[in-house]
């Protein structure tokens, strides 16, 4: 029971808690006085590059890239790049890589379309080739069949031709025989037909 009451009392405190982070955005004053006792004439942000001219335990005399000289507290100087600068450089490199990737994609878009078109044409050509190969095989089989039949019947004539020729020959022979008998009969009887 006691723990339940304690829980009810602490519940609003737990519910009202927010997550927060320590900032890495440091602003360091640049001073004219060596002990930084005067008012800062310029503010340096975290990640500012500078050259240390002299340094003691508490203070450092520095020169900025634009040539401005001043003094800062030495405790805030580090020789490793701060996380803010590393993140900014990493983001810049990432953006450069992404833009290069987009450029590469754009550069390869036209060849990719050409490759796709050529692959389609190749597939169509292969299909046509397969169909043509099958047709050539069929025609080769037919030619082989015709050649074997030609060899088999090389010296023979078709039955229709032979029977038609025999019929014509028999008819011509019959008619020629009738004429010959008629001619011989007339010659024997003085040109008169007796039948």
C-alpha positions as CSV (number, residue, x, y, z in Angstrom):
1,X,0.0,0.0,0.0
2,X,2.8,2.3,0.9
3,X,4.6,1.6,-2.4
4,X,1.4,2.3,-4.3
5,X,1.1,5.8,-2.7
6,X,4.7,6.5,-3.4
7,X,4.2,5.5,-7.0
8,X,1.2,7.8,-7.3
9,X,3.2,10.7,-5.9
10,X,6.2,10.1,-8.2
11,X,4.1,9.5,-11.3
12,X,3.7,13.1,-12.3
13,X,7.5,13.6,-12.0
14,X,8.3,10.6,-14.2
15,X,5.6,11.7,-16.8
16,X,7.0,15.2,-17.0
17,X,10.6,14.2,-17.7
18,X,12.0,15.2,-21.1
19,X,15.0,13.9,-23.0
20,X,17.7,16.6,-23.6
21,X,21.2,16.6,-25.0
22,X,24.4,18.6,-24.2
23,X,25.2,21.0,-27.0
24,X,28.5,20.8,-28.9
25,X,28.1,24.4,-30.1
26,X,30.8,26.2,-28.2
27,X,31.4,29.9,-28.5
28,X,34.9,31.1,-27.4
29,X,35.8,34.7,-27.0
30,X,38.9,36.2,-28.8
31,X,40.5,38.8,-26.6
32,X,43.3,41.4,-27.0
33,X,44.6,40.9,-23.4
34,X,46.9,37.9,-22.9
35,X,44.9,36.9,-19.7
36,X,41.5,37.3,-21.5
37,X,40.5,39.8,-18.8
38,X,39.2,42.3,-21.3
39,X,36.0,42.1,-23.3
40,X,36.1,39.7,-26.3
41,X,36.3,41.5,-29.6
42,X,35.3,38.5,-31.7
43,X,33.5,35.2,-31.0
44,X,34.9,31.9,-32.4
45,X,32.5,29.0,-33.1
46,X,33.3,25.4,-32.3
47,X,35.5,23.9,-35.1
48,X,37.2,27.2,-35.9
49,X,40.7,26.5,-37.2
50,X,43.5,28.6,-35.8
51,X,47.3,28.7,-35.4
52,X,48.8,28.6,-31.9
53,X,51.6,31.2,-31.7
54,X,52.4,30.6,-28.0
55,X,50.8,28.8,-25.1
56,X,51.0,28.5,-21.4
57,X,48.9,26.5,-19.0
58,X,45.8,28.8,-19.1
59,X,46.0,31.0,-22.2
60,X,47.2,30.8,-25.8
61,X,48.1,33.5,-28.3
62,X,46.6,32.6,-31.7
63,X,46.3,33.7,-35.3
64,X,43.1,33.1,-37.3
65,X,43.3,32.1,-41.0
66,X,42.3,35.7,-42.0
67,X,45.4,37.0,-40.1
68,X,43.6,38.4,-37.0
69,X,45.7,37.9,-33.8
70,X,44.2,37.4,-30.3
71,X,44.2,35.4,-27.1
72,X,41.9,32.6,-25.9
73,X,41.6,30.2,-23.0
74,X,43.9,27.2,-23.7
75,X,41.5,24.7,-22.0
76,X,39.1,25.0,-24.9
77,X,41.7,24.2,-27.7
78,X,41.9,20.7,-29.0
79,X,44.1,19.1,-31.6
80,X,41.5,16.7,-32.9
81,X,38.7,18.0,-35.0
82,X,35.5,18.5,-33.1
83,X,32.5,16.2,-33.8
84,X,30.6,19.1,-35.3
85,X,33.3,19.6,-37.9
86,X,33.6,15.9,-38.6
87,X,29.8,15.6,-39.0
88,X,29.8,18.6,-41.4
89,X,32.6,17.2,-43.5
90,X,31.0,13.7,-43.5
91,X,27.7,15.3,-44.6
92,X,29.4,17.3,-47.3
93,X,31.2,14.1,-48.5
94,X,27.8,12.3,-48.4
95,X,26.1,15.0,-50.4
96,X,29.0,15.0,-52.9
97,X,28.7,11.2,-53.2
98,X,24.9,11.4,-53.7
99,X,25.3,14.0,-56.4
100,X,27.9,12.0,-58.1
101,X,25.6,8.9,-57.8
102,X,22.7,10.9,-59.4
103,X,25.1,12.1,-62.1
104,X,26.2,8.6,-62.8
105,X,22.6,7.4,-62.9
106,X,21.8,10.1,-65.3
107,X,24.9,9.3,-67.4
108,X,23.9,5.6,-67.5
109,X,20.2,6.2,-68.1
110,X,20.6,6.5,-71.9
111,X,23.0,3.5,-72.3
112,X,20.7,1.5,-70.0
113,X,17.8,2.3,-72.2
114,X,19.9,1.3,-75.3
115,X,20.9,-1.9,-73.5
116,X,17.3,-2.7,-72.7
117,X,16.3,-2.1,-76.3
118,X,19.1,-4.2,-77.6
119,X,18.2,-7.0,-75.1
120,X,14.6,-6.9,-76.3
121,X,15.8,-7.0,-80.0
122,X,18.2,-9.9,-79.1
123,X,15.3,-11.8,-77.4
124,X,13.1,-11.2,-80.5
125,X,16.0,-12.3,-82.8
126,X,16.6,-15.4,-80.8
127,X,12.9,-16.3,-80.9
128,X,12.9,-15.7,-84.7
129,X,16.0,-17.8,-85.1
130,X,14.5,-20.6,-83.1
131,X,11.4,-20.5,-85.3
132,X,13.5,-20.3,-88.5
133,X,15.7,-23.2,-87.3
134,X,12.6,-25.3,-86.7
135,X,11.2,-24.4,-90.1
136,X,14.6,-25.2,-91.8
137,X,14.6,-28.6,-90.0
138,X,11.1,-29.3,-91.3
139,X,12.0,-28.3,-94.8
140,X,15.2,-30.4,-94.7
141,X,13.2,-33.4,-93.6
142,X,10.8,-32.8,-96.5
143,X,13.7,-32.4,-99.0
144,X,15.2,-35.6,-97.7
145,X,11.9,-37.4,-98.1
146,X,11.5,-36.0,-101.7
147,X,15.1,-37.0,-102.6
148,X,14.6,-40.6,-101.2
149,X,11.3,-40.9,-103.2
150,X,13.0,-39.5,-106.3
151,X,15.8,-42.1,-105.9
152,X,13.2,-44.8,-105.5
153,X,11.1,-43.8,-108.5
154,X,13.9,-42.5,-110.6
155,X,13.2,-44.7,-113.6
156,X,9.5,-45.2,-113.2
157,X,6.5,-43.2,-114.4
158,X,3.4,-42.4,-112.5
159,X,0.5,-44.8,-113.0
160,X,-1.9,-42.2,-114.4
161,X,0.6,-41.2,-117.1
162,X,1.3,-44.8,-118.1
163,X,-2.4,-45.7,-118.1
164,X,-3.3,-42.6,-120.1
165,X,-0.5,-43.2,-122.6
166,X,-1.7,-46.9,-123.0
167,X,-5.3,-45.8,-123.5
168,X,-4.2,-43.3,-126.2
169,X,-2.0,-45.9,-127.9
170,X,-4.7,-48.5,-127.8
171,X,-7.2,-46.0,-129.2
172,X,-4.8,-44.9,-131.9
173,X,-3.9,-48.5,-132.7
174,X,-7.6,-49.5,-133.0
175,X,-8.3,-46.5,-135.2
176,X,-5.2,-47.2,-137.3
177,X,-6.3,-50.9,-137.6
178,X,-9.7,-49.9,-138.8
179,X,-8.3,-47.6,-141.4
180,X,-5.8,-50.2,-142.5
181,X,-8.6,-52.8,-142.9
182,X,-10.7,-50.4,-144.8
183,X,-7.9,-49.4,-147.0
184,X,-7.0,-53.0,-147.8
185,X,-10.6,-53.9,-148.4
186,X,-11.1,-51.2,-150.9
187,X,-7.9,-51.9,-152.7
188,X,-9.0,-55.6,-153.1
189,X,-12.5,-54.7,-154.2
190,X,-11.7,-51.9,-156.5
191,X,-12.3,-49.0,-154.2
192,X,-15.8,-50.1,-153.0
193,X,-16.6,-50.8,-149.4
194,X,-18.3,-54.0,-148.9
195,X,-19.2,-53.9,-145.4
